[in-house]
């Protein structure tokens, strides 16, 4: 194994041990680390390496070694003969790891030293054969204490402590001071002229005082051991750890859920190999989880999904290519973001919808300067497949792209279930070619968008306050439809669970900063056949929730208001609208003669003045 690979594996092993030992992540098992990092080793060889690294790490952490102490400790370890020592490469990895993780491990140790486990037993021994008996001050251990800790119904943790005569005297002095304080209170309440008599309350007070004394003793023992025991190891039959924050369920019978669990495992391991940093893109994530180029059908799904052959054809097609998420860009919008746009309009379309794209170019998606802000529009296309009975329009799309320079077309089959693929391909393009855009609107080609109102809305905020901006027509408390004939039907064999909050795919608005984060996190979320839900999953992975905005009307407005120009003044999006409607409504809201006012009978309806 090359030196660089060896260093990465040692670092990942230390990360895994730390996750389990100090951060309470019980999912990182010895077997998991062996299979992912040292598959070529025998079980005995790996256990020896694992136990050695674990012991060294515990020694370093229990002593909270500084740089000088760590250097001396590791130098001594490298000089040991046989298998008990460490190689210079391992020592270097330990030094780098401790430098990066010392603060967090210390915080974890402090949080675990709350003494929530009860004290089940205490054993001690004093060594009388010390140099102190000859009138000299000794720093050698003279007292040994073993604490047995544990909660009811759980195995015990045994902690062995040792300290010298000077530290023992310090403990005894502190105990004597506490005892004297308790005795003085006793005399105050029971002595003198008999004004105060001992009652049940006083007995309770004294018992509490004695309990405080016992707890203080334990505290002093631990603190003395921590300050003295540099380089000394504690031993434990069972490490008590807090419950993990996110505990995975049992293996899920649904294919998507299993794929996501596998992706999480690989991502976590990749994170370990890179320290605390998230991996750069898909580097380190195996091909079997996320193919980064054209790939052949994933035949394993035909056996991994019991009812695969009975699924609708669209599901079979999606599942066979679900791992594939990188396709070549066959038509690019060169230099469309050469000047940083304030607002990027990304419109999902398909090749035959030229009339919709043209209507958008002539209305709400007109590129250029609008109210002092630069607007850029791009149309997102895949390839129409003859098997879907589309006519061949490749030459027309090529001509359109050359004419307007705003078409992005990838070499994949444009279908309903591949809208999610279109989403991740756009995010990759955005991060590479248009990352300077402050805001992004992404929507369908059959909506009307009030670009003027978007600019007015965004003008109310400073950019730092909109870093997490994501607004749309948000749907909550939703789940997959199980009725087979519905458009959004999802079989139980594919996905189980509920959906996170998500914005309807007619359109939504988010910050450019968030778009870059969505690009990164999308690599860690398995493709899902419904693009709106997939984006909601990515937001949830980021710890964000989309915000509902009443200006998004993805299910249209009341019929009686549809021909009222003023009804569109304060809206952001209306769905659906034809190409003719787009041009007509755009002319309405840009008409300087049109005057709208708030009707006296309602503060929400707007009407046009005669």
Order of alpha helices (4+ residues) and beta strands (2+ residues): alpha-alpha-alpha-alpha-alpha-beta-beta-beta-alpha-alpha-alpha-alpha-alpha-beta-beta-alpha-beta-beta-alpha-beta-alpha-beta-beta-alpha-beta-beta-alpha-alpha-beta-beta-beta-alpha-beta-beta
